[in-house]
Amino acid sequence: MIDLHSMAVEGREAFYQLSVSSSDKRNAFLAALADELRSSAEAVFAANQQDLRDAEVSGLPLPLLHRLRFDESKLEQTVTGLESLQSLPDPIGKTTLATEIARGLNLYRVTCPIGVIGVIFESRPDALVQIASLCMKSGNAVLLKGGSEAAKTNQALTECIRKALVRAGFHPQTVQLLTSREEVTAMLKEDQLIDLIIPRGSNAFVRFIMDHSRIPVLGHADGICHVYIDDAADLQMAVDVAVDSKAQNVSVCNAMETLLIHEKIAPAVLRALKEKFDACGVSLRGDEQVRRIISCEPATDEDWSKEYLDYMLSIRVVSSLEEAIDHINHYGSHHTDCIVTNHQGHAEEFLRRVDSAGVYWNVSTRFADGFVYGFGAEVGISTGKIHARGPMGLEGLTTYKYKLIGSGQTMTDVKKHLISYTHIPLDLPRSDLP
């Protein structure tokens, strides 16, 4: 096993170098990584094929095999993400508040990196590149632990990252890969060197991490997403949004897992959806009212709080908007939930009262994605409320510091009531701000 403490020490040293680097230098790393991925494509694909063969032998479900695949299409998507990230503004050094406290005494709030971040993520090799690139762009060193199913692919991708770091003039240990559960356990103890842990997985997994570390944890938990079809919904729109939310990609956290339908529109919607979902291979589970209208398996209480990540969907008929909102707030994971309706008042009520990171009106839940939001990529989707919420991009990987710049002022001056508090415009030339 790798000496995790030494990794954390090297990560901290790398962070101090990275945190004061220029935006151009960090963008040069992103460009170099795109080059390395393309030039090493065959080696990465070969490693991924071995991971896929091993996963098939072990009986990994088909949707998870889809997550694991890293082919030409995934490579191009990944490179496009790197190019998009290069074009985004530098998130470091942005002045978000400026106040003249007294004559010659100015206070500034300026964005800065968090530090060294530990990220534990699922068996999605492209996520490794996304997370590493976001951390680099935002000035953070990172320790990464991916799913064991993707071990060989992750090693090949990490080698590309290491080469790009060296090409761009960064410490080669700015991005480091963990390979075992024992290393994760050791990482959770490094509260003096690691500033934040981001676990992506089930609620139980996130809770386990929180219970076993003194490092702050930003949880990215279950994606129990809902679509509620209101009695004022357009039938065709409702069908399109529901099918896309579930079947466009079942193995992702922003796929719909529970469909709620108002009783007045339920017969027409269910009959239309039954045909569509049958064609997509989606197995349906419904409550008693649903099963009176279409043939499907019975839904249990466990289904309402289950993230399938598979071709399964639970359906419930509700009598009101109020009942739909109560169901979502009770059973959901506060990820992304949608209402389909042509009634503006119903939509506004839903958007206001549903307690989720993403609340949508007439649009597929699959849009809950950092790249779609224009963040370049995402570290994950936070279902918590502290520091970052929803798709977590560059802004979520920064914090801020206060810079107080004076000319010899003392607290004695404060006692003399010399404080004035004057707002300083943030649109001053860059040289006039810290």
C-alpha positions as CSV (number, residue, x, y, z in Angstrom):
1,M,0.0,0.0,0.0
2,I,1.2,3.5,-0.8
3,D,2.2,5.7,2.2
4,L,-0.9,7.9,2.3
5,H,0.6,10.4,4.7
6,S,3.4,11.0,2.2
7,M,0.9,11.4,-0.6
8,A,-1.0,14.0,1.5
9,V,2.3,15.9,2.3
10,E,3.1,16.0,-1.4
11,G,-0.4,17.1,-2.2
12,R,-0.1,20.0,0.2
13,E,3.3,21.0,-1.3
14,A,1.8,20.8,-4.8
15,F,-1.1,22.9,-3.8
16,Y,1.1,25.8,-2.6
17,Q,2.7,25.9,-6.0
18,L,-0.6,25.5,-7.9
19,S,-2.5,28.0,-5.9
20,V,-0.3,30.9,-7.0
21,S,0.0,29.8,-10.6
22,S,-1.3,31.9,-13.5
23,S,-4.5,31.1,-15.3
24,D,-2.5,30.7,-18.5
25,K,-0.3,28.0,-16.9
26,R,-3.3,26.1,-15.6
27,N,-5.0,26.3,-19.0
28,A,-1.7,25.0,-20.5
29,F,-2.1,21.9,-18.4
30,L,-5.7,21.4,-19.7
31,A,-4.4,21.7,-23.3
32,A,-1.5,19.3,-22.6
33,L,-3.9,16.8,-21.1
34,A,-6.1,16.9,-24.2
35,D,-3.0,16.2,-26.3
36,E,-1.9,13.3,-24.0
37,L,-5.3,11.7,-24.0
38,R,-5.4,11.7,-27.8
39,S,-1.8,10.4,-28.2
40,S,-2.4,7.7,-25.6
41,A,-5.9,6.8,-26.7
42,E,-5.0,3.2,-27.8
43,A,-3.4,2.4,-24.4
44,V,-6.4,3.9,-22.6
45,F,-8.9,1.9,-24.7
46,A,-6.9,-1.3,-24.2
47,A,-6.9,-0.8,-20.4
48,N,-10.6,-0.1,-20.5
49,Q,-11.3,-3.2,-22.6
50,Q,-9.6,-5.3,-19.9
51,D,-11.7,-3.6,-17.2
52,L,-14.8,-4.3,-19.2
53,R,-13.9,-8.0,-19.7
54,D,-13.2,-8.4,-16.0
55,A,-16.4,-6.6,-15.1
56,E,-18.5,-8.8,-17.4
57,V,-16.9,-11.9,-15.8
58,S,-17.8,-10.6,-12.3
59,G,-21.4,-10.0,-13.4
60,L,-21.5,-6.2,-13.3
61,P,-25.0,-5.1,-14.4
62,L,-25.4,-3.7,-17.9
63,P,-26.1,-0.1,-16.9
64,L,-22.9,-0.1,-14.8
65,L,-21.0,-1.5,-17.7
66,H,-22.2,1.4,-19.8
67,R,-20.8,3.8,-17.1
68,L,-17.5,1.9,-17.2
69,R,-16.9,2.1,-20.9
70,F,-14.3,4.6,-22.2
71,D,-14.3,4.6,-26.0
72,E,-13.7,7.0,-28.8
73,S,-17.0,8.8,-28.1
74,K,-16.2,9.2,-24.4
75,L,-12.7,10.4,-25.3
76,E,-14.1,13.1,-27.6
77,Q,-16.6,14.2,-25.0
78,T,-13.8,14.4,-22.4
79,V,-11.6,16.4,-24.7
80,T,-14.4,18.8,-25.5
81,G,-14.9,19.3,-21.8
82,L,-11.3,20.2,-21.4
83,E,-11.5,22.7,-24.2
84,S,-14.7,24.2,-22.8
85,L,-13.0,24.5,-19.4
86,Q,-10.1,26.4,-20.9
87,S,-12.4,29.0,-22.2
88,L,-14.0,29.7,-18.8
89,P,-12.8,32.7,-16.7
90,D,-10.3,32.1,-13.9
91,P,-12.2,31.4,-10.7
92,I,-9.2,32.4,-8.5
93,G,-8.5,36.0,-7.5
94,K,-12.0,37.4,-8.2
95,T,-13.0,40.2,-5.9
96,T,-16.6,39.8,-4.7
97,L,-16.7,42.5,-2.1
98,A,-14.9,45.8,-1.6
99,T,-15.5,48.2,1.2
100,E,-13.6,51.3,2.4
101,I,-14.0,50.9,6.2
102,A,-12.3,54.2,6.9
103,R,-10.1,56.6,5.0
104,G,-7.1,54.6,3.7
105,L,-8.5,51.3,5.2
106,N,-9.9,49.0,2.5
107,L,-11.5,45.5,2.9
108,Y,-11.6,43.0,0.0
109,R,-13.2,39.6,-0.3
110,V,-11.2,37.6,-2.9
111,T,-11.8,34.0,-4.1
112,C,-9.1,31.4,-3.6
113,P,-8.7,27.6,-3.9
114,I,-9.8,25.3,-1.1
115,G,-6.6,23.4,-0.9
116,V,-6.1,19.6,-1.0
117,I,-9.3,17.7,-1.9
118,G,-10.0,14.0,-1.6
119,V,-12.6,12.7,-4.0
120,I,-14.1,9.2,-4.0
121,F,-16.2,8.5,-7.0
122,E,-17.9,5.7,-8.9
123,S,-16.7,3.5,-11.8
124,R,-16.8,6.2,-14.4
125,P,-13.3,6.8,-15.9
126,D,-14.3,10.0,-17.6
127,A,-15.2,11.4,-14.1
128,L,-11.5,11.1,-13.1
129,V,-10.5,13.5,-15.9
130,Q,-13.4,15.8,-15.2
131,I,-12.6,16.0,-11.5
132,A,-8.8,16.4,-12.0
133,S,-9.3,19.1,-14.6
134,L,-11.7,21.1,-12.5
135,C,-9.4,20.9,-9.5
136,M,-6.5,22.1,-11.6
137,K,-8.4,25.0,-13.1
138,S,-9.5,26.1,-9.6
139,G,-6.0,25.7,-8.1
140,N,-6.7,22.6,-5.9
141,A,-4.5,19.6,-5.5
142,V,-6.6,16.3,-5.5
143,L,-6.4,12.7,-4.3
144,L,-8.7,10.5,-6.3
145,K,-10.2,7.1,-5.6
146,G,-12.3,5.6,-8.4
147,G,-14.3,2.4,-8.4
148,S,-12.2,-0.8,-8.5
149,E,-14.0,-1.9,-11.7
150,A,-12.2,0.9,-13.5
151,A,-8.7,0.4,-11.9
152,K,-6.8,-0.2,-15.2
153,T,-8.5,2.6,-17.1
154,N,-7.9,5.0,-14.2
155,Q,-4.2,4.1,-14.0
156,A,-3.9,4.8,-17.8
157,L,-5.7,8.1,-17.5
158,T,-3.7,9.1,-14.4
159,E,-0.5,8.5,-16.4
160,C,-1.8,11.0,-19.0
161,I,-2.5,13.5,-16.3
162,R,1.0,13.1,-14.8
163,K,2.6,13.7,-18.2
164,A,0.5,16.8,-18.7
165,L,1.4,18.1,-15.3
166,V,5.1,17.7,-16.1
167,R,4.7,19.3,-19.5
168,A,2.9,22.4,-18.0
169,G,5.5,22.7,-15.2
170,F,3.5,21.5,-12.2
171,H,4.4,19.2,-9.4
172,P,3.7,15.6,-10.7
173,Q,1.9,14.8,-7.5
174,T,-0.7,17.6,-7.9
175,V,-3.1,14.9,-8.9
176,Q,-2.7,11.5,-7.2
177,L,-4.6,8.2,-7.6
178,L,-5.5,6.0,-4.6
179,T,-6.0,2.3,-5.5
180,S,-7.4,0.6,-2.3
181,R,-10.0,0.9,0.4
182,E,-7.2,0.9,3.0
183,E,-5.8,4.1,1.4
184,V,-9.2,5.7,1.6
185,T,-9.4,4.8,5.3
186,A,-5.9,6.3,5.8
187,M,-6.9,9.4,3.8
188,L,-9.8,10.1,6.1
189,K,-7.4,10.5,9.0
190,E,-5.3,13.2,7.3
191,D,-7.3,16.2,8.7
192,Q,-4.2,18.3,9.0
193,L,-3.3,18.0,5.3
194,I,-6.5,17.4,3.5
195,D,-9.1,20.2,3.4
196,L,-12.2,18.6,2.0
197,I,-13.6,15.1,1.2
198,I,-16.1,14.7,-1.6
199,P,-17.7,11.3,-1.7
200,R,-20.0,10.4,-4.6
201,G,-22.4,7.5,-3.9
202,S,-25.3,6.3,-1.8
203,N,-26.5,8.1,1.3
204,A,-25.2,5.2,3.4
205,F,-21.7,5.6,1.8
206,V,-21.7,9.3,2.4
207,R,-22.8,8.8,6.0
208,F,-20.0,6.3,6.5
209,I,-17.4,8.8,5.3
210,M,-18.8,11.5,7.5
211,D,-18.7,9.2,10.6
212,H,-15.1,8.2,10.0
213,S,-13.4,11.5,9.3
214,R,-12.8,14.9,11.0
215,I,-12.2,16.4,7.5
216,P,-15.2,18.4,6.2
217,V,-17.3,16.3,3.9
218,L,-19.4,17.6,1.0
219,G,-21.8,14.7,0.2
220,H,-22.9,13.8,-3.3
221,A,-25.6,11.3,-2.4
222,D,-28.4,9.3,-4.1
223,G,-30.1,10.7,-7.2
224,I,-33.8,9.9,-6.4
225,C,-35.2,12.2,-9.0
226,H,-38.9,12.7,-9.7
227,V,-41.1,13.9,-12.5
228,Y,-44.6,15.1,-11.5
229,I,-47.2,15.2,-14.3
230,D,-49.8,17.8,-13.3
231,D,-53.5,17.7,-14.3
232,A,-52.8,20.8,-16.4
233,A,-50.0,19.1,-18.4
234,D,-49.8,18.7,-22.1
235,L,-50.0,15.0,-22.8
236,Q,-47.3,14.8,-25.5
237,M,-44.9,17.0,-23.5
238,A,-45.5,14.9,-20.4
239,V,-44.7,11.7,-22.3
240,D,-41.5,13.2,-23.9
241,V,-40.1,14.6,-20.7
242,A,-40.8,11.4,-18.7
243,V,-39.3,9.1,-21.3
244,D,-36.2,11.2,-21.7
245,S,-35.8,11.6,-17.9
246,K,-35.8,7.9,-17.4
247,A,-34.6,6.1,-20.6
248,Q,-32.1,8.5,-22.2
249,N,-29.5,7.1,-19.8
250,V,-30.7,5.0,-16.8
251,S,-27.3,4.7,-15.1
252,V,-26.8,8.3,-14.1
253,C,-27.8,10.2,-10.9
254,N,-30.1,12.6,-12.8
255,A,-32.3,9.9,-14.3
256,M,-35.9,9.8,-13.0
257,E,-36.5,7.0,-10.5
258,T,-40.1,7.8,-9.5
259,L,-43.0,9.2,-11.7
260,L,-45.9,10.9,-10.0
261,I,-49.1,11.5,-12.0
262,H,-52.2,13.5,-11.1
263,E,-55.3,11.2,-11.0
264,K,-57.2,13.3,-13.5
265,I,-54.7,12.7,-16.3
266,A,-53.4,9.4,-15.1
267,P,-55.3,7.0,-17.5
268,A,-54.2,8.8,-20.7
269,V,-50.6,9.4,-19.5
270,L,-50.1,5.8,-18.3
271,R,-51.4,4.2,-21.4
272,A,-49.2,6.4,-23.6
273,L,-46.2,5.8,-21.4
274,K,-46.7,2.1,-21.1
275,E,-46.1,1.7,-24.8
276,K,-43.0,3.9,-24.8
277,F,-41.4,2.4,-21.7
278,D,-42.1,-1.2,-23.0
279,A,-40.2,-0.2,-26.2
280,C,-37.3,1.1,-24.1
281,G,-37.2,-2.0,-21.9
282,V,-38.1,-0.2,-18.8
283,S,-39.8,-2.4,-16.1
284,L,-42.6,-0.5,-14.3
285,R,-43.7,-0.8,-10.7
286,G,-46.9,1.0,-9.7
287,D,-49.2,1.6,-6.8
288,E,-52.7,0.2,-6.7
289,Q,-54.2,3.0,-8.8
290,V,-51.6,2.6,-11.4
291,R,-52.2,-1.2,-11.6
292,R,-55.8,-0.6,-12.2
293,I,-54.9,1.2,-15.4
294,I,-51.9,-0.7,-16.8
295,S,-50.2,-4.0,-16.2
296,C,-47.1,-3.7,-14.0
297,E,-45.4,-5.1,-10.9
298,P,-46.6,-3.7,-7.5
299,A,-44.6,-1.0,-6.0
300,T,-43.5,-1.3,-2.3
301,D,-42.6,1.4,0.2
302,E,-39.0,0.6,-0.5
303,D,-39.4,1.6,-4.2
304,W,-40.2,5.2,-3.3
305,S,-36.8,5.7,-1.8
306,K,-34.8,3.6,-4.2
307,E,-32.2,4.7,-6.8
308,Y,-32.4,2.0,-9.4
309,L,-29.8,3.2,-11.9
310,D,-31.4,0.6,-14.1
311,Y,-34.3,0.0,-16.5
312,M,-36.8,0.2,-13.6
313,L,-39.3,2.9,-12.7
314,S,-41.8,3.3,-9.8
315,I,-45.1,5.1,-10.5
316,R,-47.6,6.6,-8.1
317,V,-50.9,8.4,-8.8
318,V,-51.6,11.4,-6.6
319,S,-54.7,13.5,-6.0
320,S,-53.1,16.9,-5.9
321,L,-50.0,19.1,-6.3
322,E,-49.8,19.2,-2.6
323,E,-49.6,15.4,-2.4
324,A,-46.9,15.3,-5.1
325,I,-44.7,17.9,-3.3
326,D,-45.1,16.1,0.0
327,H,-44.1,12.8,-1.6
328,I,-40.9,14.3,-3.2
329,N,-39.8,16.1,0.0
330,H,-40.3,12.9,2.0
331,Y,-38.9,10.3,-0.3
332,G,-36.5,12.2,-2.5
333,S,-32.8,12.8,-2.2
334,H,-33.0,16.6,-2.8
335,H,-31.2,16.2,-6.2
336,T,-33.4,17.2,-9.2
337,D,-37.2,17.1,-9.5
338,C,-39.5,18.3,-12.3
339,I,-43.1,19.4,-12.8
340,V,-44.8,19.1,-16.2
341,T,-47.7,21.6,-16.4
342,N,-49.1,24.4,-18.4
343,H,-50.4,26.1,-15.2
344,Q,-48.0,28.8,-14.2
345,G,-49.3,29.0,-10.6
346,H,-48.9,25.2,-10.1
347,A,-45.3,25.4,-11.5
348,E,-44.4,28.4,-9.3
349,E,-45.7,26.5,-6.2
350,F,-43.7,23.4,-7.1
351,L,-40.5,25.4,-7.8
352,R,-40.9,27.3,-4.5
353,R,-41.7,24.4,-2.2
354,V,-39.8,21.4,-3.5
355,D,-36.6,21.2,-1.4
356,S,-34.1,20.1,-4.0
357,A,-30.9,21.4,-5.6
358,G,-32.6,21.5,-9.0
359,V,-36.3,22.2,-9.5
360,Y,-37.4,22.1,-13.1
361,W,-40.5,23.1,-15.1
362,N,-41.3,21.3,-18.3
363,V,-37.8,19.9,-18.9
364,S,-36.1,16.5,-18.5
365,T,-34.2,15.9,-15.2
366,R,-31.2,14.8,-17.4
367,F,-30.3,18.5,-17.7
368,A,-28.9,18.4,-14.2
369,D,-25.3,18.4,-15.3
370,G,-22.3,20.8,-14.9
371,F,-21.4,20.7,-18.6
372,V,-25.0,21.5,-19.6
373,Y,-25.0,24.4,-17.1
374,G,-21.9,25.8,-18.7
375,F,-19.5,24.9,-15.9
376,G,-17.2,22.9,-18.3
377,A,-17.6,19.8,-16.2
378,E,-18.6,18.9,-12.6
379,V,-17.0,17.3,-9.6
380,G,-20.5,15.9,-8.8
381,I,-24.0,17.1,-7.9
382,S,-24.2,18.2,-4.2
383,T,-27.5,17.4,-2.5
384,G,-26.5,19.3,0.6
385,K,-27.0,23.0,1.3
386,I,-23.7,24.2,2.7
387,H,-21.0,25.7,0.5
388,A,-22.2,24.2,-2.8
389,R,-25.4,22.9,-4.1
390,G,-26.4,21.2,-7.4
391,P,-23.8,20.6,-10.1
392,M,-20.5,21.5,-8.6
393,G,-18.1,23.2,-11.0
394,L,-15.3,25.7,-10.6
395,E,-17.1,28.1,-8.2
396,G,-17.9,25.2,-5.8
397,L,-14.2,24.4,-5.6
398,T,-13.2,27.8,-4.4
399,T,-13.6,29.6,-1.1
400,Y,-12.5,33.2,-0.2
401,K,-10.2,35.2,2.0
402,Y,-10.5,38.7,3.3
403,K,-7.7,41.1,2.5
404,L,-7.6,44.2,4.7
405,I,-5.2,46.9,3.4
406,G,-4.5,49.9,5.5
407,S,-2.0,52.7,6.3
408,G,-1.3,52.2,10.0
409,Q,-4.8,52.2,11.5
410,T,-5.3,50.8,15.0
411,M,-8.3,49.7,17.0
412,T,-7.9,53.0,18.9
413,D,-9.2,54.6,15.7
414,V,-12.3,52.5,15.8
415,K,-13.0,53.6,19.3
416,K,-12.9,57.2,18.0
417,H,-15.7,56.3,15.6
418,L,-13.7,56.9,12.5
419,I,-15.4,54.1,10.5
420,S,-17.4,55.2,7.5
421,Y,-18.1,52.0,5.4
422,T,-18.1,53.2,1.8
423,H,-18.8,50.7,-1.0
424,I,-16.0,50.4,-3.6
425,P,-17.3,49.5,-7.1
426,L,-16.1,46.2,-8.3
427,D,-15.9,47.3,-11.9
428,L,-12.7,49.3,-11.3
429,P,-9.7,48.4,-13.4
430,R,-8.1,45.1,-12.2
431,S,-5.0,46.9,-11.0
432,D,-7.1,48.9,-8.5
433,L,-8.3,45.7,-6.8
434,P,-6.2,43.1,-4.9
